[in-house]
Amino acid sequence: KENIPRICLPVRTEHSSIEEILTSFIEAITDYYAWLCNEIHEGYGQNVNEAEEILEVYLHWRNE
């Protein structure tokens, strides 16, 4: 339990759009998943387009 990272995301809905809030969650969950899969290393960096792609898929699915 000591090595498990915690995800804490402050959310201010009056200053952020739903897309910005969801993007923050997606980025945090993506990093957490990379950590679980032991993909975090010195050169690790999140793909900026990845969160946007996931958000687009979610928003498209939600609107169907």
C-alpha positions, 0 to 999 in steps of 0.5 A: 500500500505504501507504493501506490500513488494517490490521485488528488484532483482539485476541481473548480466547476465555476472556473473550468469547463466540463471538458477541462475537468474530464481532461484532467481526470483522463490525464491522471488516470492515464498516468496511473495506468502507466504506473500500474503497467510499469511504463513510467521511466525517466523518459516517460511523458504523456502523449498530449493528443491521447487525452483529447482523443479519449475525451472526443470518444467519450463525448461522441459516445455520450451524445449517441 
